[in-house]
Every structure is written in structure tokens, then in C-alpha cells.
Amino acid sequence: MERLSGLDASFLYLETPTMQMHVAFVIICDTRSNPDGYRFSALAERIESRVNREPAFRRKLVQVPFNLNHPCGSKTVSFRFSIICGSTPCSRRAQMAQLGHLIGDIMEKPLDRRYPLWEAWVVEGLEEQRVAMVIKVHHAAVDGVSGTALLRHLFDEVAEVRERKWAPPAGGSGTR
């Protein structure tokens, strides 16, 4: 288990029902370039294999008894990607404005703290055979730089796993 830094824990403490402390990454894919075509099950299988190899995606929040210290991140062994990933169809040939409204709906709901502090949504049915993936991650788990590195891990051709910590190294800044 790793203790969250004071800064990361503050993102948990500052969260209210009207001010969620998560960030989003939106990836829009053109499925026409995939020679095998698009299938949600194939995408979910690929992402699940990457998620289960990446420690940062498997960390679950653990509260310290009586709140005597900041919460910790516990590494779960593995989990089913389908628990935190949903496929949401848009109306046929949906426009970007409809996608924006759907992202707003996804972002207004808090993350379930019984699971690692992220979730993913695949939005199907966009115009020109595009599919979007919306990944919502709590700011206590990633910052912009480490979040980008995690996304790169999900979508790189070669899955390279690096151990990342929740807090920057002592005496300097860096990715988590």
C-alpha cells in the first residue's frame, strides 16, 4: 500500500456532490481504418489486458481507520474491465454536440470509490463510423502528465508497463 500525498488526498477532501474532482480524457477513433472492423468486445479485451498489467489502473482507495492519516492506494490483483466500462450508443450519426452532452452526463456523476478511481465509456454510433472513448479518472490518482502516460500505455502498439507511484518522488516533481 502507498499513502497518498497531502496534495492528492486534498482532491478527495475537497470533493463535494456539486464539485467532482475528476478529469476526463476523450479519444475519438475512426473505425474505417481498422482492417478487422470495429467490435466493442475486441476493444474491451485489448483495454482489459492493458489495464490488468498497469498498476496505476488497479489501485483502489483504502481509508485509514478513524481518518488518522491520508488514505492509501492498495493494489488490487485484477478486475473485470466490464465492471467499470460501459458501451453507450448515440443516436444514429450523432453530432459532436450530442457527444458533448453525453460527456457532461458522464462527468457529473461521482466515481464509485469501491473500485479503482477511474472508469471508461465507449460511445458508439458517431458520424463517419467513429467511436469515442471517454476515460474519467479522479485527480487524486493522476495529474495531466501521468494521465497522458497511462493513456499512451492503453493505446501503444507495445504495452510497456512502468511502476508509477501515487505521489511525486521526494525532493522533486514528476509523474505519479
Residue pairs with C-beta under 8 A, 6 or more apart in sequence:
1 62
1 72
1 73
1 74
1 75
2 59
2 72
2 73
2 165
2 166
2 167
3 69
3 70
3 71
3 72
3 73
3 166
3 167
4 12
4 70
4 71
4 72
4 73
4 140
4 166
4 167
5 70
5 166
5 167
5 168
6 70
7 167
8 70
8 139
8 140
8 141
8 166
8 167
8 176
9 70
9 71
9 140
11 21
11 138
11 139
11 140
12 21
12 61
12 71
12 138
12 140
14 21
15 21
15 110
17 110
20 107
20 108
20 109
20 110
20 111
21 138
21 139
21 140
22 107
22 110
22 111
22 117
22 136
22 137
22 138
22 139
23 136
23 137
23 139
23 142
23 144
23 147
24 103
24 106
24 107
24 134
24 135
24 136
24 137
25 134
25 135
25 137
25 147
25 148
25 151
26 103
26 132
26 133
26 134
26 135
27 132
27 133
27 135
27 151
27 155
28 126
28 130
28 131
28 132
29 130
29 131
29 132
29 133
30 128
30 129
30 130
31 37
31 38
31 129
31 130
31 131
32 128
32 129
36 42
38 129
38 131
40 87
40 122
40 124
43 122
43 131
43 133
44 81
44 82
44 85
44 122
47 81
47 85
47 120
47 154
48 80
48 81
48 82
49 159
50 57
50 153
50 154
50 159
51 57
51 58
51 81
51 154
52 58
52 78
52 79
52 81
53 159
53 161
54 150
54 153
54 154
54 161
55 75
55 161
55 163
55 164
56 141
56 142
56 146
56 150
56 164
56 176
57 116
57 118
57 150
58 75
58 76
58 77
58 78
58 79
58 116
59 73
59 74
59 75
59 76
59 116
59 117
59 141
59 166
60 73
60 74
60 75
60 76
60 114
60 115
60 116
60 117
61 71
61 72
61 73
61 74
61 113
61 117
61 140
62 71
62 72
62 73
62 74
63 71
64 70
64 71
64 72
73 141
73 166
76 116
79 115
79 116
81 120
83 115
84 115
84 116
84 118
84 119
84 120
85 119
85 120
85 121
85 122
86 119
86 120
86 121
86 122
87 121
87 122
87 123
87 124
88 102
88 121
88 122
88 123
88 124
89 123
89 124
89 125
90 98
90 99
90 102
90 123
90 124
90 125
90 126
91 98
91 125
92 125
93 125
93 126
93 127
94 123
94 125
94 126
94 127
95 127
99 123
99 126
99 132
102 123
102 134
103 134
106 121
106 134
106 136
107 136
111 117
111 118
111 119
111 136
111 138
112 119
116 141
117 137
117 138
117 140
117 141
118 135
118 136
118 137
118 138
118 141
119 135
119 136
120 133
120 134
120 135
120 136
121 133
121 134
121 135
121 136
122 131
122 132
122 133
123 131
123 132
123 133
123 134
124 131
126 132
135 151
137 147
137 150
140 166
141 166
141 176
142 150
142 176
143 175
143 176
145 175
146 164
146 175
146 176
149 162
149 164
149 175
150 164
153 159
153 160
153 161
153 162
164 175
164 176
165 176
166 176
167 176
168 174
168 175
168 176
